[in-house]
Structures are given as structure tokens and as C-alpha cells.
Amino acid sequence: MIAWIQSLPISILVILCLTLGLAPFVPEPHVWEKLKMLFSGTLKKPIDIFDLAMHGLPFLLLILRLALSGYQK
């Protein structure tokens, strides 16, 4: 799993974060809206949880990729 994450190009992950991660851009990024719902305790519908997972995955992968960039097996 670590090798797979390390094989992902950072440039592609950044593009995914800027497109899928932040879409739709107006009135606010979807991931931001879902994070606000999560911290306020109103993230309860399955579609909202799925939205958070879908829009948050590129950010999670980018964070993991950057964290593992110095990791040597």
C-alpha cells in the first residue's frame, strides 16, 4: 500500500485536489461545507458522508504522499 501511494505523482494529486476536491466552487467548496457539517455534528445523511469521502480523498492521498515522500523501505 505504501509503495502504491508513493507511486502516485504529486502533480496529479494536486490537480485532483483543485478540481474534484474543491468542486463545486460556488458558493463554497463542497469539501469545506461537509467539513463544517462534520464539526457541527450535522453530517448524518449517507449522501453527505459519501460526498465528504469523495471530495476529501484527493486531499487525504496528497497528505499521505507528502508524508511518505521521505520514507525509504
C-alpha positions in Angstrom: 0.0 0.0 0.0 2.8 2.4 0.9 4.5 1.7 -2.5 1.3 2.4 -4.3 0.8 5.7 -2.6 4.5 6.6 -3.3 4.0 5.8 -6.9 1.3 8.5 -7.3 2.6 11.6 -9.0 2.2 14.7 -6.7 1.2 16.8 -9.7 -1.8 14.6 -10.4 -2.8 14.7 -6.8 -2.6 18.5 -6.7 -4.8 18.7 -9.9 -7.3 16.3 -8.3 -7.4 18.4 -5.1 -8.0 21.6 -7.1 -10.7 20.0 -9.3 -12.6 17.2 -7.6 -11.6 18.2 -4.1 -12.9 21.7 -4.4 -15.8 21.3 -6.9 -18.3 23.0 -7.0 -16.5 26.2 -6.4 -19.6 28.4 -5.8 -21.0 29.3 -3.2 -18.3 27.4 -1.3 -16.2 24.3 -2.0 -18.1 21.1 -1.2 -15.4 19.6 1.0 -15.4 22.8 3.1 -19.2 22.6 3.5 -19.0 18.9 4.5 -16.2 19.6 7.0 -18.3 22.3 8.6 -21.2 19.9 8.8 -18.9 17.2 10.4 -17.6 19.5 13.1 -21.0 20.9 13.9 -22.5 17.4 14.2 -25.0 17.7 11.3 -23.2 15.3 8.9 -25.7 12.4 9.2 -27.2 11.6 5.8 -25.4 8.9 3.9 -25.1 11.1 0.8 -23.3 13.7 2.8 -20.9 11.2 4.2 -20.2 9.9 0.7 -19.7 13.5 -0.5 -17.1 14.1 2.2 -15.3 10.9 1.4 -15.3 11.6 -2.4 -14.2 15.2 -2.1 -11.8 14.5 0.7 -10.0 11.6 -0.8 -7.7 13.6 -3.0 -6.6 15.7 -0.1 -6.0 12.6 2.1 -3.9 11.0 -0.7 -1.9 14.2 -1.2 -1.2 14.4 2.5 -0.2 10.8 2.7 2.0 11.1 -0.4 3.8 14.1 1.0 4.2 12.5 4.4 5.7 9.4 2.8 7.9 11.2 0.4 10.9 10.9 2.7 10.1 7.3 3.7 12.5 4.7 2.5 11.7 1.0 2.7 
